[in-house]
Amino acid sequence: MFEQFMAFLPSILFIVKGSIVTLKYSIISVCFGLIIGVFLAILKVSKIFMLRLFADFYTSIFRGTPLLIQLSIIYFGLPIVIGVKLGVFSAGIIAFSLNSGAYVSEIIRAGINSVDKGQFEAAKALGIPEALMMKDIILPQAIRTILPSLVNELINLIKESAIISMIGEMDLTKRAQLVSAETFNFFAPMLVAAASYYILILIISKLAKLLEKRLSK
Amino acid sequence: MIRLEKICKKYNENYAVKDISLNFSANETICIIGSSGSGKSTLLRCINHLEEATSGQIFINNERLTSKNRKRLCLKIGMVFQNFNLFPHLNVLDNLTYSPINALGMKRNITELKAKELLERFGLSQKLASFPKDLSGGQKQRVAICRALMTDPEIMLFDEPTSALDPEIIKDIIEAISLLKAQMTMIIVTHHIKFAKLVSDRIIFMDHGLILADHSNKEFFEKPRSHRARLFLENVGDLT
């Protein structure tokens, strides 16, 4: 039993190392997603109809189609249309960020709407321009209510980033598949991958709880 | 100082404010009273463009208020709200200095000095570093008044400044307003009659979006001419 385990150990390490790849994709994408999301959310609460229309359209497209298709279009489709071949990494980050932006924008829009109307009025009465008001007055107050949903989005992204294995990135999922194929063992490698995802998400949830506590002080 | 000409504000098909023309002279303290839904807050909020009037014109120092010059003209107008609307994530000092420094480009050290002077004048010098949640209602409202005073306004608008306060704290606000009296034009919307009687020079009584009475303080309380105003005074008589 022990010998069997020792024989399998290098494979376990090989799979677990995929966590770094998975984390890299999800964290970078959630950061870009946040930037896109904030931008779209501000468009969504703007007074200009065309801007709202654009932001709503963007969200409906990215929420209404599978991420796998979006990634395929960006990685396989774009080279045909515009003749630029994106690398696996760029294609993955672009697809995940654009997709995540759509979800994050809805989270932030709800957060902005949760801030008391009086705050907007006070800012207006004090002559604070809209952009400054959003950045310094409204968003800092919204962040408290939206933090749990943002963490949820990061967790989703960690799991959904498994799709990147389809275009050949050596993430957790891909590594588990490789080991499975090599050893004809389809149980243990997948179990190792599942445990790695689970632990990653557990750590992130704990960190988020701590952050939430600090913010609510 | 301020001239309103035929101000109307419609929500859907209902008039909140109907055809109101008024003149406010410099350094006058005016209370607009009336029951809730009488349109008094809406009228006040039209003056600094928090609400855009459906029709009619507003002149501030003979300059017509439009959405273009709104920002410049409204610098002369400070506003205090019923629920204070302090920024909860900024401390008292930053609440006062945020807009002058970041939006109006004033120097930090000058602005902070000015803020500290104001806070001292209103008995808040111990509270510089406190956050709004640690202040009492009366303190919050005084901070809100100081914040509105940071731009040296010529006009102060008060929207129900005492409604969210306990009765025993209202004298704080009366004192604060007395400090400013005759130094600027103050327009105070309130349904607190005793308060109106104590602080105002002139009383405007509104009902259903119309002005039913516009008299000097003395005249209004001693011999109210309008029947509605008399009824209103009699109804609230036992509360005052």
Chai-1 contact restraints between the chains, C-beta under 6 A:
chainA,res_idxA,chainB,res_idxB,connection_type,confidence,min_distance_angstrom,max_distance_angstrom,comment,restraint_id
A,G118,B,F81,contact,1.0,0.0,6.0,A-B,restraint_1
A,G118,B,N83,contact,1.0,0.0,6.0,A-B,restraint_2
A,G118,B,N85,contact,1.0,0.0,6.0,A-B,restraint_3
A,E121,B,L50,contact,1.0,0.0,6.0,A-B,restraint_4
A,A122,B,N85,contact,1.0,0.0,6.0,A-B,restraint_5
A,A125,B,M79,contact,1.0,0.0,6.0,A-B,restraint_6
A,L126,B,S99,contact,1.0,0.0,6.0,A-B,restraint_7
A,G127,B,K71,contact,1.0,0.0,6.0,A-B,restraint_8
A,G127,B,L75,contact,1.0,0.0,6.0,A-B,restraint_9
A,G127,B,A103,contact,1.0,0.0,6.0,A-B,restraint_10
A,I128,B,S99,contact,1.0,0.0,6.0,A-B,restraint_11
A,I128,B,A103,contact,1.0,0.0,6.0,A-B,restraint_12
A,L132,B,N102,contact,1.0,0.0,6.0,A-B,restraint_13
A,I137,B,F87,contact,1.0,0.0,6.0,A-B,restraint_14
A,P140,B,H89,contact,1.0,0.0,6.0,A-B,restraint_15
A,Q141,B,H89,contact,1.0,0.0,6.0,A-B,restraint_16
